[in-house]
Amino acid sequence: MAETAETRLKALGITLHTPGAPQANYIPHVITGRLLFASGQISVLPGGASYIGKLGREFTVEQGREAARICAINLLANFKAALGDLEKIGRIVKLTGFVNSIGDFDDAHLVVNGCSDLLVEVLGERGRHARSAFSVASLPRGAAVEAEAIVEIA
C-alpha cells in the first residue's frame, strides 16, 4: 500500500484534532477555484502543548521550532477539515510564518522551519512551498508562533 499523509502522521505519533470554532470574526478557511486559503494557526494544541510568549525571551530558537511544528499540526487539521482527506492536497503553495519575538530577534526563518519541516515530513514533495517568515511584536492570545498557508487542491 502506498504511504499516505495519514500513515506518515501515525508513524510520527500525531493525531489530528477537529479544529475549534474561530475566536473572532473570520472563517477557518476559504476555497476558491483550486486554492484553499487557511487562516492563521497559532502554537496552541487543544488540551495539549502550548507556546505562549516571546522568542528571545521566554523561548529559544529550538523551542520556537517546536511551537511552529504545532502550527503545522493545526494547519494540517484545518486542511483535513476543509478537504476531508489530506490526499486532496496538490501541494502547499505558500506558507507565511509570524514569530512573536523581542525587537532584535533575527532568526524567524529558523523558527518557521519547524512548520515547514513537518509539512514536508507529512506531505513529501507536496509539502515543499514558497515561504515568508516575519518577527512581530505580538500575536493573538500571546502565541509564540502563527502560520497561514495557501494550498493547491489536487
C-alpha positions as CSV (number, residue, x, y, z in Angstrom):
1,M,0.0,0.0,0.0
2,A,1.3,3.5,-0.8
3,E,2.4,5.7,2.0
4,T,-0.1,8.5,2.7
5,A,-0.1,11.6,4.7
6,E,-2.2,9.8,7.3
7,T,0.2,6.9,7.6
8,R,3.1,9.4,8.0
9,L,1.2,11.2,10.7
10,K,0.6,7.9,12.5
11,A,4.3,7.0,12.3
12,L,5.1,10.4,13.8
13,G,2.6,9.8,16.6
14,I,0.5,12.7,15.6
15,T,-3.3,12.6,15.8
16,L,-5.1,15.5,14.1
17,H,-7.9,17.1,16.2
18,T,-11.1,18.6,14.9
19,P,-10.4,22.4,14.7
20,G,-12.4,24.5,17.1
21,A,-14.6,27.4,16.1
22,P,-12.8,30.7,15.3
23,Q,-12.4,33.1,18.3
24,A,-13.1,36.2,16.2
25,N,-15.0,37.3,13.1
26,Y,-13.4,35.2,10.4
27,I,-13.7,31.7,9.0
28,P,-11.0,29.0,9.2
29,H,-10.5,28.6,5.5
30,V,-11.7,29.8,2.1
31,I,-11.8,27.7,-1.0
32,T,-11.8,29.5,-4.3
33,G,-11.2,27.6,-7.6
34,R,-8.4,25.1,-6.8
35,L,-7.0,27.1,-3.9
36,L,-7.5,26.7,-0.2
37,F,-6.6,29.7,1.9
38,A,-6.1,28.6,5.5
39,S,-6.4,31.2,8.3
40,G,-3.6,31.6,10.7
41,Q,-3.0,28.8,13.2
42,I,-1.2,29.5,16.5
43,S,1.2,27.5,18.6
44,V,-1.5,26.0,20.9
45,L,-3.0,22.5,20.7
46,P,-6.4,21.9,22.2
47,G,-5.9,20.2,25.5
48,G,-2.1,19.8,24.8
49,A,1.1,21.6,24.4
50,S,1.2,25.4,24.0
51,Y,3.8,28.0,23.5
52,I,2.7,31.4,24.8
53,G,5.4,34.1,25.0
54,K,8.3,35.7,23.0
55,L,11.2,34.2,21.2
56,G,14.4,35.6,22.5
57,R,12.9,36.0,26.0
58,E,10.8,33.0,27.1
59,F,11.8,30.7,24.3
60,T,14.9,29.6,22.4
61,V,15.0,29.1,18.6
62,E,14.7,25.3,19.2
63,Q,11.6,25.8,21.4
64,G,10.3,28.1,18.7
65,R,10.7,25.3,16.1
66,E,8.5,23.1,18.3
67,A,6.0,25.9,18.5
68,A,6.0,26.2,14.7
69,R,5.5,22.4,14.5
70,I,2.3,22.8,16.5
71,C,1.2,25.4,14.0
72,A,1.8,22.8,11.2
73,I,-0.3,20.3,13.1
74,N,-3.1,22.8,13.4
75,L,-2.8,23.7,9.7
76,L,-3.0,20.0,8.7
77,A,-6.1,19.6,10.9
78,N,-7.6,22.6,9.1
79,F,-6.7,21.2,5.7
80,K,-8.3,17.9,6.6
81,A,-11.5,19.7,7.9
82,A,-11.7,21.7,4.7
83,L,-10.9,18.9,2.2
84,G,-12.0,15.8,4.1
85,D,-8.8,14.0,3.1
86,L,-5.1,15.2,3.1
87,E,-4.6,13.3,-0.2
88,K,-6.6,16.0,-1.9
89,I,-3.7,18.4,-1.3
90,G,-2.0,19.0,-4.6
91,R,0.8,21.0,-2.9
92,I,1.4,23.7,-0.3
93,V,1.9,26.8,-2.5
94,K,2.8,29.4,0.2
95,L,3.4,29.4,3.9
96,T,3.7,32.6,5.9
97,G,5.0,32.4,9.5
98,F,4.9,35.0,12.2
99,V,7.2,34.8,15.2
100,N,6.3,36.7,18.4
101,S,9.8,38.0,19.4
102,I,11.9,40.6,21.1
103,G,12.9,43.6,19.0
104,D,16.3,42.4,17.8
105,F,15.4,38.7,17.1
106,D,16.5,37.8,13.6
107,D,16.0,34.1,13.5
108,A,12.3,33.9,12.5
109,H,13.3,31.9,9.4
110,L,14.9,29.2,11.6
111,V,11.8,29.1,13.9
112,V,9.4,28.7,11.0
113,N,11.5,25.8,9.7
114,G,9.7,23.8,12.4
115,C,6.4,24.3,10.5
116,S,8.0,23.8,7.0
117,D,9.8,20.6,8.1
118,L,6.7,18.9,9.4
119,L,4.7,19.8,6.3
120,V,7.4,18.1,4.2
121,E,7.6,15.1,6.5
122,V,3.9,14.5,6.2
123,L,3.2,15.5,2.6
124,G,6.5,14.8,1.0
125,E,7.3,16.9,-2.1
126,R,3.7,18.2,-2.0
127,G,4.7,19.9,1.2
128,R,7.5,22.0,-0.2
129,H,6.4,25.6,-0.6
130,A,7.3,29.2,-1.1
131,R,7.6,31.0,2.3
132,S,7.9,34.2,4.2
133,A,8.9,34.4,7.9
134,F,8.4,37.5,10.0
135,S,9.3,38.6,13.5
136,V,6.4,40.5,15.0
137,A,5.7,42.4,18.3
138,S,2.7,40.3,19.3
139,L,0.3,37.6,18.2
140,P,-3.2,36.6,19.2
141,R,-3.5,35.1,22.7
142,G,0.2,35.8,23.2
143,A,1.1,32.8,20.9
144,A,4.8,32.4,20.2
145,V,4.2,31.5,16.5
146,E,1.4,31.7,14.0
147,A,1.3,30.3,10.4
148,E,-1.1,30.5,7.5
149,A,-1.0,28.7,4.2
150,I,-2.2,28.6,0.6
151,V,-2.8,25.1,-0.7
152,E,-3.4,23.9,-4.3
153,I,-6.2,21.3,-4.3
154,A,-5.5,18.3,-6.5
